[in-house]
Amino acid sequence: MTPAPTARGNPGGPPARPRRRSLPAAVSRAAAVAVTAALLATAPHATQPASATAPGGARPASAGRPSAPPSDARLAAVPARHDMTREQFYFLLPDRFADGSAANDRGGLTGDRTTTGYDPTDKGFYQGGDLKGLISKLDYVKGLGTTAIWLAPIFKNKPVQGNGESAGYHGYWITDFTRVDPHFGTNADLAELIRKAHAKGMKVFFDVITNHTADTVTNTEKTFAYRGKGAYPYLDTEGRPFDDTKGMRKIDARGFPYTPQVTPSERNAKVPAWLNDPTMYHNRGDSTFAGESTLYGDHTGLDDLWTERPEVVRGMEKIYEKWVDEFRVDGFRVDTVRNVDMEFWTQWATALDAHAAKKGRKNFFVFGETLSSDPAVTSPYVRQGRLDATLDFPLQDAVRQYASQGRTADRLADVFAQDYRYTTDKANAYEQVTFLGNHDMGRIGAFLLKDNPGAGDAELLRRDRFAHELMFLSRGNPVVYSGDEQGFTGAGGDKDARQTMFASKVPDYLDDDEIGTDRTAASDAYDPSHPLYRAIAALSRLTRDHPALRDGVQTERYAQGSVYAFTRTDTHRRDHYLVAANNATEARTVRIATGFAGVAYRGLYGTTGTVTSGADTRVTVTIPPLSSVVLKAKQRIGTPATRPTLVLKAPAAGATGDVDVSADVSGGGLDRVVFAAQVGNGPWQTLGTADHAPYKVTQHLPDTVKQGTTLRYKAVAVDLAGRTASALATTTAGQTAAPRPPSALNRAYAVVHYLRPDGDYTGWRLESAGRSAEFTGRDAYGAFAWVKLEEGARSLTYTVTGNGTADGPRRTIDLDKTGEVWIRQGDDGQSDTAPHGAYPAPDPAKAVIHYHRADGDYDGWGLHTWTGAKHPTDWSAPLTPTGRDAFGVTFEVPLADGATSLSYIVHKGDEKDITADRSLDFATYGKETWLIGGDGDYLLPTVGSAPDLDLDTAKARWIGTDTVVWKVKTTNSTSQQLVYAPGGGITVKDGALSDEGHWLRLIPSKLTDAQKSAHPELADDPAFTVDPRDRDRVPAALRAQLIATQRAANGALLAATGVRLP
């Protein structure tokens, strides 16, 4: 059935928004993931129900034959826009906006601030704002043009946690997900707020959290360094290790890397009650915010929910479905999205979607915090995770670079060029939620102060207004962060960016130098005459009166130097606008293509007068400094003279993962293209709509798609008159590369250190199998050169030559034993042991990173640091090199007390050296390392040797009731365990055990005096005791095949041997 037409979109084209399809509520993790994989084989919105007749009269796919593609008319009817594309958000923290009642300042608690959380003189504690205060200021919020209020979390929090240095005023330490925090008021106050906001034409959005709760779960070990799944897998109740991503097993508190523990006073602190079960959490220690720990680690100590568990998925669905039911909230902003597994989002977002639709909320809108400036990282949460949008961190970064830092228009162009990545059957980039700063990273005002030291208030005000112009006039739903409209600044992010709108007593806030006013934080800040308030309200009126500036087709027209320009087009009303921005401090006059010849444009914003496009469609426009201008075409766009034609381009054969599907369209311009796809004999599914060239969308092919599966595509182009053209294309799926099993020895490089007493290495080279490398590196020993190894290489034969002669014979490095050797001029041998002084001990308070780029260009490259760094950096102000030598540049990073790792990214602006975030594990690599640009592997130090795997010998010895003596070297990143198999039969195959059996975890310990006396031959050997959690299974282990094993952090087997029993 074709939906009824709507007033929005192309004539004769876009119908009313279709009702969304949804996954059923998950009954088990495995079942839900299976359903998800099936639906996401292309895009989760099928063009027809499985039992219905397909569009265009085609029958649904059967096991034996594929169905016919959807008809042109069916695809042409797919809407160009979805849900919300014309909202203007106002984001606020209830505690910091308005104090409507002093009675709830302490949340009904008594005592000092360590109990109540209230201290209006400290920025880390409750200040007194509440929902009643917000209700009293709704007209102020509405005056900006606001259409949607986004509230920071309002659920009941743990008032104070940690050592009492901060309170839960921000709302992210939730204990009770079913009620409003008493510091903010009551559930009745919330209902009143929503009712009155709706009456004034404003939606209300909740900030919600699924990743974590307040910190009530600690551990009996009293240590919190992250323990990875490789060395510390989950154990079921029988002691068998399992991978939670492949299905859950029965587990109790003994099966975790750390033993969860909750103090008696907090055992029932959380609501709903299932949240008080410590087995509902990951219990792996603190996240380093890199690698696996991003998903499994505790976010700054908060209890990280085990979102891979179906009970947690369904529990979180029920929590937020209740708020939809009872309060008619309009949508959610979801916190810490990248810290939760993608499968959770697919199930949770789809379930919320379906539930809201069932309750008559078909346009319920969910957007997420996906902290990354790379659209390739953020967009999958829309395509695969099924969120409606993300907070647009890439655009925020681009606008800051352009409006505040004076960078060229290239970065803006790059971000908008990737808008296609957000296209799905139910979403596109026009729904993105855009912003300039926030309560975590800091305000736009603070960025302006930091980026423009010495600038006067007039310039800062102009730049602030300019940044808002860029946000309001480009695609997406803009967010005004409470206080930005009053020129708030701040010294940085987090607490420094959370000033009160009402008069403050916080010294740091009182010191803030605000933009556009002489006011200080000592007085209230609800001034509708503030120049920024007036500027934002004016932009709001402009975009409301000219809706094409909100969600009209955005087409880039100019991106050179200081000028960025684009057109916005309402294809239904045929209205056409030109927007041009200039970040230079002087006016710029440029010629900009408009797409239409002989059209007169009149100044609408920031300029006056009229300009007319020439035969080349260009107009000459003068843009004032640090400003934007908007011009509107005096005439409506006419009907194209010719029908569209279309050429569809399928991905190349062997497609896997994320692939682009594109089309070339010719005709009258301003066409839109709707893409659909079919995987094998599955249903045809809509991939989404592209409304400007280049026309393309991204399709995700999950690992479940088998090699050789036929992939079919159809695209329909629709022009302004509703005329269509279509095309079909076919390709085949490839084989998704299987993840490499963890390896104890995965050398990327071989390194030869070379000492010439005269220090002259000119012309000397390392030669190996046709490869040649200069001795570029310098270290305390001398010079070094390196060779990239072939995968699986076991040895490397090399010579050292210079000036046509060789220094010594051909030598061979045994890569099973080492990855680096030391040689000396005139000596024929080599050493695989570092000479004394070759690696001087670095300053223990610093990490040292040496970085080499093949092109030798280090201009602009810096280090972004977070976990482990004493002073984490801002992305826009990375750590700069402290020195340069023949190898490259050196970064020195002061470390936080007790740091066990350093998380970092080497980057130049938004260009990252490698895509993944890095984490330097001190236990494995130490605190000094060498990097090669573009490679995720470390050059130096080389670590590891061939694993010692021999089950025919018994190098481990059992003594007493629970002690094992075994000569094996341990580090903070390795784990040791006894593996037992009641039926025997475990062998070593391809560097791993044939079966992981049951585990008894071992804890490093020391022999007692009595044990040393009884076994003097073992007195100096490393000893281990069986973890108390596993001791009840010792009798069974002693009757079974028993093996001692050691694991690397990645889970690779480092050692395996039999156990000698008494």
Buried (B, 14 or more C-beta within 10 A) or exposed (E): EEBEBBEBBBBBBBBBBBEBBBBEBBEBBEEBBEBBBBBBBBBBBBBBEEEEEBBBEBEBBEEEEBBBBBBBEBBBBBBBBBBBBBBBBBBBBBBBBBBBBEEBBBBEEEEEBBBBBBBBEBBBBBBBBBBBBBBBBBEBBBBBBBBBBBBBBBBBBBBBBEEBEBBBBBBBBBBBBEBBBBBBBBBEBBBBBBEBBEEEEBBBBBBBBBBBBBBBBBBEEEEBBBBBBBBBBBBBEEBBBBEBEEEBBEBEBBBBBBBBBBEEEBEEBBBEEBBBBBBBBBBBBBBBBBBBBBBBBBBEBBBBBBBBBBBBBBBBBBBBBBBBBEBBBBBBBBBBBBBBBBBBBBBBBBBBBBBBBEEEBBBBBBBBBBBBBBBEBBBBBBBBBBBBBBBBBBBBBBBBBBBBBBBBBBBBBBBBEBBBBBBBBBBBBBBBBBBBBBBBBBBBBBBBBBBBEEBEBEBBBBBBBBBBBBBBBBBBBBBBBBBBBBBBBBBBBBBBBBBBBBBBBBEBBEEBBBBBBEBBBEEBBBBEEBBBBBBBBBBBEBBBEBBBBBBBBBBBBBBBBBBBBBBBBBBBBBBBBBBBBBBBEEEBEBEBBBBBEEBBBEBBBBBEEEBEBBEEBBBEBBBBBBBBBBBBBEEEBEEBEEBBEBBBBBBEEEBBEBBBBBBBBBBBBBBBBBBBBBBBBBBBBBBBBBBBBEBBBBBBBBEBBEEEBEBBBBBBBBBBBEBBBBBEBEBBBBEBEEEEEBBBBBBBBBBBBBBBEEEEBEEBBBBBEEEEBBBBBBBEBBBBBBBBBEEEBEEBEBBBBBEEEEBBEEBEBBBBEBBBBBBBBEEEEBBBEBBEEBBEEEEEBBBBBBBBBEEEEBEEBBBBBBBBBEEBBEBBEBBEBEEEEEBBBBBBBBBBEEBBBBBBBBBBBBEBBBEEBBBBBBBBBBBBBBBBBEBEEBBBBBBBBBBBBEBEEBBBBBBBEBBBBBEBEBEBBBBBBBBBBEEEEBEBEEBBBEBBBBBBBBBEBEBEEEBBEEBEEBBEEBBBBBBEBBBEBBEBBBEBBBBBBBBBBBBBBBBBBBBBEE
